[in-house]
Amino acid sequence: MSQDLLNDEDIITELDISHLAIEDDTPVDNFQSEEQQRLLVEPLYSSKALPAPFLAAANVGLFYKLKGDPIVPDAMLSLGVQRAEDLSQRRNRSYFVWEFGKVPEVCIEIVSNQEGDKVTLSQKSRQKGKTTAKKDIYAQIGARCYVVFDPLQQIQADMNGALLRVWEIAQSGYVELTPLEGLSQPGQFVWLEAVGLGLSLWEGQFEDEITRLWLRWCDRSGQVIPTGAEGLEMERQRAEIERRQAEAERQRAETERQRAERLAERLRALGIDPDEA
């Protein structure tokens, strides 16, 4: 699709997308993948980590051409765009590049099995005649950053033994932002200058009491962006600390008052008026 078409609003409003399958009721991956997707979307909205407008979404079709199937990143982030309010309109229910006028800055793939073609084509895909891996498709459509997270270690050969690899677009295609060995340890993170946020490996509990390794957005120092629940808990803890400090100050003042009263009583016992001393 030409750039002229993307920039011509009159033509864009007339594009016929009735032939495109925008929803197919296919279930999401496993429970961990579903939780991971939410962990990459919800904090961006609840924490106000990015200036509005922006769009963060999980498991939504990314349509980059009028004919053919979309690509469906597990999570994506697009800056400077607003999701339409009227979801009864088909053109508002998926990410159509010609509607938003741009490709998302970040597309994230979470590996759940060996057949996803995230970095290279699997043997099964080659046997089916597929010719392009997802990494190459994202590069062709111009997604600024491409992220692959392999928490269950399903495609370690493609990942160079790492759990996280990140690429950024350049004139020659994708160049890797993460080191050659990738990232594998909690606390390691990579900064994405394109969006002003980083992605960090974080070990902890999210929505249950089982500690796992997660992929999370972070600030420039590597501090993870809190979820809404974490933000509320941080506020509660901050308020509790302030309450305890105020209570300690009140008790200190009361102790000082009682000490002053005892001193005044001793002075009166000696025939000294403390108010005139």
KAJOMO-V403376 format. One record per residue. N is the residue number from 1. RES is the residue in one letter. SS is DSSP state (H for helix, E for strand, C for the rest). Layout:
((N | RES | SS) (N | RES | SS))
This chain:
((1 | M | C) (2 | S | C) (3 | Q | H) (4 | D | H) (5 | L | H) (6 | L | H) (7 | N | H) (8 | D | C) (9 | E | H) (10 | D | H) (11 | I | H) (12 | I | H) (13 | T | C) (14 | E | C) (15 | L | C) (16 | D | C) (17 | I | C) (18 | S | C) (19 | H | C) (20 | L | C) (21 | A | C) (22 | I | C) (23 | E | C) (24 | D | C) (25 | D | C) (26 | T | C) (27 | P | C) (28 | V | C) (29 | D | C) (30 | N | C) (31 | F | H) (32 | Q | H) (33 | S | H) (34 | E | H) (35 | E | H) (36 | Q | H) (37 | Q | H) (38 | R | H) (39 | L | H) (40 | L | H) (41 | V | H) (42 | E | H) (43 | P | H) (44 | L | H) (45 | Y | H) (46 | S | H) (47 | S | C) (48 | K | C) (49 | A | C) (50 | L | C) (51 | P | C) (52 | A | C) (53 | P | C) (54 | F | E) (55 | L | E) (56 | A | E) (57 | A | E) (58 | A | C) (59 | N | C) (60 | V | C) (61 | G | C) (62 | L | E) (63 | F | E) (64 | Y | C) (65 | K | C) (66 | L | C) (67 | K | C) (68 | G | C) (69 | D | C) (70 | P | C) (71 | I | E) (72 | V | C) (73 | P | C) (74 | D | C) (75 | A | E) (76 | M | E) (77 | L | E) (78 | S | E) (79 | L | E) (80 | G | C) (81 | V | C) (82 | Q | C) (83 | R | C) (84 | A | C) (85 | E | C) (86 | D | C) (87 | L | C) (88 | S | C) (89 | Q | C) (90 | R | H) (91 | R | H) (92 | N | H) (93 | R | C) (94 | S | C) (95 | Y | E) (96 | F | E) (97 | V | H) (98 | W | H) (99 | E | H) (100 | F | H) (101 | G | C) (102 | K | C) (103 | V | C) (104 | P | C) (105 | E | C) (106 | V | E) (107 | C | E) (108 | I | E) (109 | E | E) (110 | I | E) (111 | V | C) (112 | S | C) (113 | N | C) (114 | Q | C) (115 | E | C) (116 | G | C) (117 | D | C) (118 | K | C) (119 | V | C) (120 | T | C) (121 | L | C) (122 | S | C) (123 | Q | H) (124 | K | H) (125 | S | H) (126 | R | H) (127 | Q | H) (128 | K | C) (129 | G | C) (130 | K | C) (131 | T | C) (132 | T | C) (133 | A | C) (134 | K | H) (135 | K | H) (136 | D | H) (137 | I | H) (138 | Y | H) (139 | A | H) (140 | Q | H) (141 | I | H) (142 | G | C) (143 | A | C) (144 | R | C) (145 | C | E) (146 | Y | E) (147 | V | E) (148 | V | E) (149 | F | E) (150 | D | C) (151 | P | C) (152 | L | C) (153 | Q | C) (154 | Q | C) (155 | I | C) (156 | Q | C) (157 | A | C) (158 | D | C) (159 | M | C) (160 | N | C) (161 | G | C) (162 | A | C) (163 | L | C) (164 | L | E) (165 | R | E) (166 | V | E) (167 | W | E) (168 | E | E) (169 | I | E) (170 | A | E) (171 | Q | C) (172 | S | C) (173 | G | E) (174 | Y | E) (175 | V | E) (176 | E | E) (177 | L | C) (178 | T | C) (179 | P | C) (180 | L | C) (181 | E | C) (182 | G | C) (183 | L | E) (184 | S | C) (185 | Q | C) (186 | P | C) (187 | G | C) (188 | Q | C) (189 | F | E) (190 | V | E) (191 | W | E) (192 | L | E) (193 | E | C) (194 | A | C) (195 | V | C) (196 | G | C) (197 | L | E) (198 | G | E) (199 | L | E) (200 | S | E) (201 | L | E) (202 | W | E) (203 | E | E) (204 | G | E) (205 | Q | E) (206 | F | C) (207 | E | C) (208 | D | C) (209 | E | C) (210 | I | C) (211 | T | E) (212 | R | E) (213 | L | E) (214 | W | E) (215 | L | E) (216 | R | E) (217 | W | E) (218 | C | E) (219 | D | C) (220 | R | C) (221 | S | C) (222 | G | C) (223 | Q | C) (224 | V | E) (225 | I | C) (226 | P | C) (227 | T | C) (228 | G | H) (229 | A | H) (230 | E | H) (231 | G | H) (232 | L | H) (233 | E | H) (234 | M | H) (235 | E | H) (236 | R | H) (237 | Q | H) (238 | R | H) (239 | A | H) (240 | E | H) (241 | I | H) (242 | E | H) (243 | R | H) (244 | R | H) (245 | Q | H) (246 | A | H) (247 | E | H) (248 | A | H) (249 | E | H) (250 | R | H) (251 | Q | H) (252 | R | H) (253 | A | H) (254 | E | H) (255 | T | H) (256 | E | H) (257 | R | H) (258 | Q | H) (259 | R | H) (260 | A | H) (261 | E | H) (262 | R | H) (263 | L | H) (264 | A | H) (265 | E | H) (266 | R | H) (267 | L | H) (268 | R | H) (269 | A | H) (270 | L | C) (271 | G | C) (272 | I | C) (273 | D | C) (274 | P | C) (275 | D | C) (276 | E | C) (277 | A | C))
